[in-house]
Amino acid sequence: MPYNSYLSFVTTTALNAGDFVVYDRQSPGATKVKKAVSTEIDYFFGFVKVSYPANSVAVVYFMGTVNNVLSGLTIGTTYYASPTVPGGITSVSPVGTDVIQVVGIALTSTSLNTYQNYLVVGTGGGGAPT
């Protein structure tokens, strides 16, 4: 059986191309997704390659695949879940938080090789894992 690297989900928030998403556990009924927030203890499970309005059906690509709709990445740099931009990433390891998610490493200025389930919890607000 072939493996699909994507599935369709209903969004509860508007999504921009390249945004990372999590399951919206506050939404009753069918499984829905929303922009990921790095301060929530929840794995980014995927990303979108095009923009979607809230309450629409979005194609979500799973982590472990390449997000190739980003911009401004530095090749070889590790990227983390942004603590300030929902659905976004940053090259600066978050500090002052107990949740750090390593999202992936830049392959090109527009492509990120994403990691599956790389969440660090309980760092005591002390930055990236060593």
C-alpha positions in Angstrom: 0.0 0.0 0.0 1.5 3.4 -0.9 2.2 5.9 1.8 0.6 9.3 1.5 2.7 12.2 2.9 -0.4 14.3 3.2 -4.1 14.3 4.3 -6.9 16.8 4.2 -8.3 18.5 7.4 -10.7 21.3 8.2 -8.9 24.4 9.5 -10.1 26.4 12.5 -7.7 29.3 11.8 -6.6 30.9 8.5 -3.3 29.4 7.3 -0.6 30.9 5.2 1.6 28.9 2.8 4.4 27.3 4.8 2.6 27.5 8.2 3.0 24.6 10.6 -0.1 23.1 12.2 -1.3 21.0 15.2 -4.5 19.3 15.9 -7.1 21.7 17.3 -8.1 19.8 20.4 -10.7 22.4 21.4 -12.7 21.8 18.3 -15.5 19.2 18.7 -16.4 16.6 16.0 -14.1 15.8 13.1 -10.3 16.2 13.4 -9.4 19.8 12.7 -6.1 21.7 12.5 -4.9 25.2 13.5 -1.7 27.2 13.4 0.9 25.7 15.7 1.8 27.7 18.9 5.2 26.7 20.3 4.2 27.3 23.9 1.6 24.5 23.7 3.0 21.0 24.5 2.0 19.5 21.2 4.0 18.3 18.3 3.8 20.2 15.0 2.4 17.4 12.9 2.5 19.0 9.5 2.4 22.1 7.3 0.5 23.6 4.4 2.0 24.6 1.0 -0.7 27.1 0.1 -2.9 29.5 2.0 -6.4 28.6 3.3 -9.1 30.6 5.0 -10.5 29.5 8.4 -13.1 26.7 8.2 -11.9 25.4 4.9 -10.4 22.0 3.9 -6.6 22.2 3.8 -4.1 19.7 2.5 -1.6 19.1 5.3 1.8 17.6 4.6 3.3 15.5 7.4 6.5 16.3 9.3 9.3 14.2 8.0 8.8 15.6 4.5 10.3 18.8 2.9 8.5 22.1 3.3 9.6 23.9 0.1 7.4 27.0 0.3 9.4 29.0 2.8 11.8 31.9 2.2 14.8 33.5 3.8 16.3 30.3 5.3 20.0 29.8 5.9 21.3 26.6 4.5 22.4 24.1 7.2 20.7 26.1 10.0 18.5 24.4 12.5 15.0 25.9 12.9 12.7 25.9 15.9 9.0 26.5 16.5 8.6 30.3 16.9 7.5 31.4 20.4 6.0 34.6 18.9 4.6 33.8 15.5 1.8 31.1 15.4 2.6 28.6 12.6 6.1 30.1 12.2 9.7 29.1 12.7 12.8 30.8 13.9 16.6 30.1 13.7 17.0 31.4 17.3 16.6 28.7 20.0 13.7 29.9 22.2 14.6 30.9 25.8 12.3 31.5 28.7 10.0 28.6 27.8 9.6 25.1 28.9 8.8 23.8 25.5 11.2 23.8 22.5 10.4 22.1 19.3 13.2 21.5 16.8 11.3 21.7 13.4 14.1 20.9 10.9 17.2 22.0 9.1 17.4 24.2 6.0 18.4 22.4 2.8 18.1 25.6 0.7 16.9 29.2 1.2 13.3 28.0 0.6 13.3 24.3 1.7 13.3 22.9 5.2 13.8 19.1 5.9 11.3 18.7 8.7 11.7 16.5 11.7 9.1 14.3 13.2 8.3 14.6 17.0 11.4 16.4 18.1 9.9 18.2 21.2 12.0 19.1 24.2 9.9 19.6 27.4 11.1 20.8 30.8 14.2 22.7 29.8 13.6 25.1 32.7 13.6 28.0 30.3 17.2 27.4 29.3 17.3 27.3 25.5 18.1 24.5 23.1 19.0 21.0 24.0 22.7 20.1 24.1 
